[in-house]
Amino acid sequence: MAALGLLVMQMGVTNEQTYNFLDLANLAVASLLIFSAVAVATHFPVSFRAEHVFLRLLGRFFRACAYLASTLEWDSPLTRWQRLRRAFCVRDLARVPGKLAIWGSALPAAALGQSTAEQAQALIDSLQALSYRMQDLIEARATPQSQVLVRELFSQVRAWRMGLQDILCNLSQQPEAADFADFRAQLDATLERLERQIEKAVAGADQTSISTRENENSFRLLGVFRGVSEALVNFAKQARGIDWAHLREGRF
């Protein structure tokens, strides 16, 4: 190094510097900004990775179900905004299972983990069945009901609806928390109480004040309650076969 320094001094090199360090620094900063923008765009506003979209649609489906369950009260007329939101949720109820089937078929093996594509499809099928049962519930709820039966069944139906709403809200955040045995016990107990109350109300009510159609609608409503409960239990059963840890795991 000393010898080379002396050589340069003896040669009297007077070449001016032809590069600018700021160009290199600006390039480094610009590259950092570009890669940061790409990293942010991967997850914002939405991620298009199959596992991310699948989980997002799953939460969207259960949020729609939870809101629809909250609009089934007998004594609370809906506002205009609530009717618009309800129509939007009904559309999601019908469309999201089909979208889940498309994105579920695109799930990579790394996202499935210990579960299989058949188990993921079975989960989607259970959601499609729940979608049909929820649509039946909305239609049955719109049918005319006897005011006598409404008064008799108000507390039991409200308890079932609140329990259903809580379950759906929890599933929208943590679908892996679905407990098959717990769902079966809770929903069966609630339905048994509701069925006994309906039979008691029908037997004790003045049949002249209840039309045949209203009587049929009440039992149809009970059947729809049971159908929704069975669909939820089936989802919880299928959810046990999904490797949720791998599905939520971040991959690069």
C-alpha atoms as one frame of an Amber mdcrd trajectory, in Angstrom:
protein
   0.000   0.000   0.000   2.848   2.436   0.841   4.670   1.575  -2.388   1.552
   2.099  -4.474   0.913   5.393  -2.724   4.434   6.569  -3.524   3.972   5.422
  -7.130   0.815   7.470  -7.531   2.532  10.512  -6.011   5.493  10.178  -8.388
   3.190   9.762 -11.416   1.258  12.894 -10.486  -2.161  11.500 -11.456  -4.570
  14.414 -11.867  -7.651  12.612 -13.265 -10.853  14.138 -11.916 -13.481  11.929
 -10.264 -16.022  10.821 -12.879 -18.643   9.182 -10.637 -21.014  10.548  -8.019
 -21.590   8.661  -4.783 -25.079  10.153  -4.524 -26.127   8.119  -7.575 -25.309
   4.898  -5.729 -27.034   6.100  -2.563 -30.147   7.180  -4.497 -30.283   3.800
  -6.256 -30.106   1.988  -2.905 -32.889   4.113  -1.420 -35.066   3.739  -4.546
 -34.585  -0.053  -4.514 -35.558  -0.177  -0.838 -38.729   1.813  -1.536 -39.653
  -0.391  -4.500 -39.229  -3.636  -2.564 -41.149  -2.163   0.396 -44.030  -1.221
  -1.920 -44.081  -4.748  -3.358 -44.116  -6.266   0.143 -47.016  -4.036   1.196
 -48.941  -4.707  -2.025 -48.732  -8.449  -1.290 -51.181  -8.028   1.602 -52.830
  -4.651   0.966 -55.543  -4.012   0.055 -56.000  -7.782  -0.289 -53.848 -10.842
  -0.685 -54.522 -13.111  -3.654 -52.823 -16.165  -2.216 -55.327 -19.011  -2.180
 -55.077 -19.714   1.556 -55.504 -16.031   2.456 -58.536 -15.633   0.204 -60.026
 -18.881   1.526 -59.813 -17.746   5.153 -61.096 -14.280   4.275 -64.129 -15.696
   2.472 -64.790 -18.083   5.345 -64.897 -15.196   7.816 -67.081 -13.201   5.442
 -69.553 -16.075   5.181 -69.972 -16.460   8.933 -70.229 -12.701   9.469 -73.073
 -12.629   6.949 -74.776 -15.538   8.734 -74.350 -13.832  12.116 -75.903 -10.602
  10.870 -78.805 -12.442   9.259 -79.415 -14.262  12.530 -79.559 -10.887  14.313
 -82.347  -9.710  11.963 -84.729 -12.557  12.825 -86.316 -10.862  15.821 -90.112
 -10.873  15.897 -90.564  -7.509  17.581 -87.970  -5.331  15.801 -88.812  -3.982
  12.318 -85.779  -3.378  10.130 -84.661   0.071   9.068 -83.840   0.877   5.456
 -80.114   0.518   6.086 -80.646  -2.832   7.799 -82.719  -4.072   4.869 -79.957
  -3.071   2.433 -77.311  -4.762   4.537 -79.502  -7.818   4.904 -79.893  -8.056
   1.111 -76.101  -7.817   0.757 -75.596 -10.589   3.330 -78.188 -12.799   1.616
 -76.237 -12.395  -1.616 -73.010 -13.359   0.175 -74.796 -16.331   1.670 -75.608
 -17.609  -1.812 -72.317 -16.737  -3.554 -69.509 -17.268  -1.058 -69.680 -21.125
  -0.923 -69.151 -21.244  -4.705 -66.145 -18.941  -4.409 -64.794 -21.077  -1.582
 -65.021 -24.132  -3.813 -62.914 -22.390  -6.490 -60.245 -21.131  -4.102 -60.308
 -24.357  -2.095 -59.341 -26.320  -5.201 -56.326 -23.987  -5.596 -54.998 -24.495
  -2.059 -51.345 -25.646  -2.205 -50.234 -28.802  -0.440 -48.160 -26.716   2.002
 -51.299 -24.841   3.088 -53.301 -28.051   3.536 -50.667 -29.568   5.815 -51.949
 -32.826   7.291 -55.418 -32.391   5.765 -56.361 -33.469   2.252 -58.140 -31.831
  -0.652 -61.102 -34.148  -0.018 -61.409 -32.916   3.562 -61.298 -29.292   2.371
 -64.046 -30.080  -0.145 -66.132 -31.733   2.581 -65.794 -28.554   4.648 -66.983
 -26.467   1.694 -69.930 -28.832   1.154 -70.947 -28.374   4.792 -70.880 -24.604
   4.276 -73.048 -24.955   1.187 -75.560 -26.968   3.221 -75.492 -24.309   5.949
 -76.124 -21.663   3.285 -79.243 -23.507   2.085 -80.515 -23.970   5.645 -79.991
 -20.287   6.455 -81.906 -19.298   3.318 -84.712 -21.629   4.366 -84.699 -19.985
   7.795 -85.057 -16.508   6.284 -87.931 -17.656   4.074 -89.689 -19.460   6.934
 -89.280 -16.447   9.186 -91.094 -14.297   6.595 -94.180 -16.526   6.629 -97.167
 -15.461   8.779 -97.046 -16.838  12.301 -99.799 -17.033  14.887 -99.482 -14.242
  17.435-100.543 -16.709  20.134 -97.622 -18.985  19.285 -95.283 -16.028  18.928
 -96.018 -14.948  22.484 -95.613 -18.476  23.801 -92.380 -19.165  21.940 -90.766
 -15.737  22.094 -88.277 -16.459  24.890 -87.292 -19.901  23.561 -86.808 -18.698
  19.998 -84.832 -15.707  21.219 -82.548 -17.971  23.279 -81.941 -20.180  20.235
 -81.273 -17.162  18.008 -78.853 -15.566  20.467 -76.993 -18.844  20.879 -76.803
 -19.240  17.112 -75.571 -15.675  16.688 -72.815 -16.150  19.276 -71.646 -19.345
  17.597 -71.544 -17.700  14.167 -69.658 -14.656  15.481 -67.041 -16.913  17.055
 -66.696 -18.957  13.874 -66.159 -15.787  11.801 -63.004 -15.150  13.840 -61.844
 -18.653  14.713 -63.421 -21.380  12.567 -60.930 -23.837  14.042 -62.604 -23.359
  17.446 -65.713 -25.246  16.303 -66.394 -27.953  18.880 -68.490 -30.779  17.445
 -69.561 -32.294  20.773 -70.283 -28.917  22.368 -72.367 -27.743  19.382 -74.328
 -30.975  19.410 -75.098 -30.755  23.131 -76.043 -27.058  23.110 -78.188 -27.091
  20.002 -79.939 -30.365  20.806 -80.872 -29.142  24.272 -82.199 -25.855  22.915
 -84.191 -27.559  20.162 -85.723 -30.055  22.562 -86.948 -27.237  24.785 -88.259
 -25.356  21.768 -90.049 -28.412  20.396 -91.729 -29.138  23.729 -92.790 -25.497
  23.999 -94.303 -25.528  20.503 -96.241 -28.718  21.183 -97.450 -27.315  24.496
 -98.453 -24.012  22.922-100.312 -25.700  20.066-102.119 -28.069  22.424-103.141
 -25.318  24.844-104.042 -22.629  22.348-107.494 -21.966  21.045-107.391 -23.704
  17.680-110.112 -21.439  16.309-107.706 -18.499  16.625-104.937 -20.295  14.751
-105.318 -21.035  11.071-104.066 -24.281   9.578-101.514 -22.351   7.550-100.125
 -20.594  10.623 -99.941 -23.908  12.446 -98.010 -25.428   9.532 -95.693 -22.444
   9.408 -94.836 -22.857  13.077 -93.820 -26.489  12.617 -91.981 -25.563   9.430
 -90.043 -22.992  11.432 -89.138 -25.666  13.967 -87.898 -27.907  11.147 -85.777
 -25.066   9.782 -84.287 -24.452  13.239 -83.282 -28.086  13.385 -81.870 -27.969
   9.861 -79.652 -24.967  10.666 -78.482 -26.646  13.874 -77.631 -29.882  12.070
 -75.734 -27.948   9.383 -73.662 -26.193  12.058 -72.905 -29.475  13.785 -71.837
 -30.960  10.457 -69.503 -28.015   9.814 -67.924 -28.486  13.238 -67.426 -32.164
  12.426 -65.720 -31.401   9.106 -63.625 -28.587  10.628 -61.854 -31.124  12.843
 -60.182 -32.606   9.755 -58.613 -29.312   8.607 -55.037 -28.435   9.550 -55.791
 -24.819  10.485 -52.264 -24.150  11.778 -50.749 -24.819   8.345 -53.569 -22.953
   6.623 -52.789 -19.817   8.644 -49.011 -20.246   8.536 -47.093 -17.551   6.645
 -45.058 -18.803   3.668 -42.674 -17.106   1.276
